[in-house]
Amino acid sequence: MRTDQKLFCLKVVLTIFLILLWLVGAAIFGVLLWLRLDFWTNEYLEIDSSLERYLVLIYIALASGAVIVVFSILGLVGGCLRKKWLIVIYLAAICIAIVLTVSAVVYGIIYREELEETVVRDNLVKNIIQAKYVDDRTSRVRRAIDIMQSELECCGGNSPNDYLESTWALEGERKTQGLVPASCCTDYLRYNDPDQLCRIYLPDTSQTRSPDIWQRGCQDELKDFLDSYVVVVIAIGAVFFVLMLVCLIICSVYIHLLNSLYVPQPDDIVYDMAHNQEKSPYPSRGDYREYYH
């Protein structure tokens, strides 16, 4: 196959792949943007500033997606018009995006371990409930805890008993009565009554938990919730990395062919010599020195 024919075939493949990568990049950027703007996630991050490291992961992945979405247009124009300098710029952008994607994947893997350490082993939710959950409805921490408990269907850090040692319980007789906030009640979303309180144990017993409250602690639930989002980002980054790597290879081959387009190849010269002889009414060997200039 002649060089220009190879170039044409590769240009078609490159164009199709660039369009595909742009569409995938736009879709991934949209998903990541949704993860960043998700209402529940933003509320849970209000619990403690240590959880905001999750946003670093999202920002790195968003930057990678944005680079591909913006610079894929240059690659597409350069491929169609055979503009090598545009493709070189696009290659540089792909390299930057690959570095960002690899950084996001590595950071996500590390952050999963940090999430386990911060939320579960250090009893983050339990400590915040006992120290910062107060009887002030304007408190951002209280709002975040209430939303987390009602949406994740959990109560307390390790268990509902964490409230018995909290500042909130010590403000009244809630500790002696074994009460928990309204967001721990299973029917809280139905009535949405912030003044509602529920008992941890059934009346006249100190052993049987009341079925009117969520039984599970929130530490594991919060960890699993954030961990699922981190896994999604890691999976997206891995797929994105493979696509960009393939695109990088195709663009490199395309540039190589562009560089060799105007260098006569032996097969091309023989083809042109034979073609010219067939068109001539008086076939002759002719002077083909021009092919070797």
Residue pairs with C-beta under 8 A, 6 or more apart in sequence:
1 9
2 265
2 267
2 268
2 271
3 257
3 260
3 261
3 265
3 268
4 261
6 257
7 82
7 254
7 257
7 258
7 261
10 250
10 253
10 254
10 257
11 79
11 80
11 82
11 254
13 250
14 75
14 79
14 250
14 251
14 254
15 76
15 79
15 80
17 246
17 247
17 250
18 72
18 75
18 76
18 79
18 247
19 76
20 243
21 68
21 72
21 243
21 244
21 247
22 68
22 69
22 72
22 73
22 76
24 239
24 240
24 243
25 65
25 68
25 69
25 72
25 240
26 65
26 69
28 61
28 65
28 236
28 240
29 62
29 65
29 66
29 69
31 232
31 236
32 58
32 61
32 62
32 65
32 233
32 236
33 62
35 41
35 58
35 229
35 232
35 233
36 55
36 58
36 59
36 62
40 147
40 151
40 225
41 54
41 226
41 229
43 143
43 144
43 147
43 148
44 51
44 144
44 147
44 148
44 222
44 225
44 226
45 51
45 52
45 54
45 55
45 144
46 140
46 141
46 143
46 144
47 124
47 125
47 128
47 141
47 144
47 145
47 148
47 222
48 124
48 128
50 118
50 124
51 118
51 119
51 124
51 226
53 111
53 114
54 111
54 115
54 226
54 229
54 230
56 107
57 104
57 107
57 108
57 111
57 230
57 233
58 233
60 100
60 103
60 104
60 107
61 100
61 101
61 104
61 233
61 236
61 237
63 100
64 97
64 100
64 101
64 104
64 237
64 240
65 240
67 93
67 96
67 97
67 100
68 93
68 94
68 97
68 240
68 244
70 93
71 89
71 90
71 93
71 94
72 90
74 86
74 89
74 90
74 93
75 86
75 87
75 90
75 93
75 247
75 251
77 83
77 86
78 84
78 85
78 86
78 87
78 89
78 90
79 87
79 251
79 254
82 258
84 255
84 258
84 259
87 251
87 254
87 255
87 258
88 255
90 251
91 248
91 251
91 252
91 255
94 244
94 247
94 248
94 251
95 248
97 240
97 244
98 241
98 244
98 245
98 248
101 237
101 240
101 241
101 244
102 237
102 241
104 233
104 234
104 237
105 234
105 237
105 238
105 241
108 230
108 231
108 233
108 234
108 237
109 234
111 230
112 227
112 230
112 231
115 223
115 226
115 227
115 230
116 223
118 124
119 125
119 219
119 222
119 223
119 226
120 219
120 220
120 223
123 157
123 158
123 219
124 157
124 219
125 145
125 156
125 157
125 217
125 218
125 219
125 222
126 156
126 157
126 158
126 162
126 217
126 219
127 157
128 141
128 145
128 157
129 145
129 156
129 157
129 162
129 163
129 166
129 168
130 157
130 162
130 165
130 166
130 167
131 166
131 167
132 139
132 141
132 142
132 167
133 139
133 141
133 142
133 145
133 163
133 166
133 167
133 168
133 181
134 141
134 142
134 167
134 168
134 171
135 168
135 171
136 142
137 143
137 194
145 183
145 218
146 181
146 182
146 183
146 194
147 183
148 154
148 218
148 221
148 222
149 155
149 181
149 183
149 184
149 214
149 218
150 183
150 188
150 189
152 218
152 221
152 222
152 225
153 186
153 214
153 216
153 221
154 214
154 216
154 217
154 218
154 221
155 163
155 180
155 183
155 184
155 213
155 214
155 215
155 216
155 217
155 218
156 162
156 163
156 180
156 184
156 217
156 218
157 217
157 218
157 219
158 217
158 219
159 215
159 217
160 180
160 184
160 200
160 209
160 213
160 214
160 215
160 217
161 200
162 217
163 169
163 174
163 179
163 180
163 181
163 184
163 200
164 175
164 178
164 200
165 175
168 174
168 181
169 175
169 179
174 197
177 199
178 199
178 200
178 201
178 206
179 197
179 198
179 199
179 200
180 197
180 198
180 199
180 200
180 213
181 197
182 188
182 193
182 194
182 195
182 196
182 197
182 198
184 198
184 213
184 214
185 196
185 197
185 198
185 212
185 213
186 211
186 212
186 213
186 214
187 212
188 196
198 210
198 212
198 213
199 210
199 212
199 213
200 209
200 210
200 213
201 207
201 208
201 209
201 210
202 208
202 209
202 210
209 215
264 291
264 292
269 288
269 291
269 292
272 291
273 286
273 288
273 291
276 286
277 283
277 284
277 286
280 286
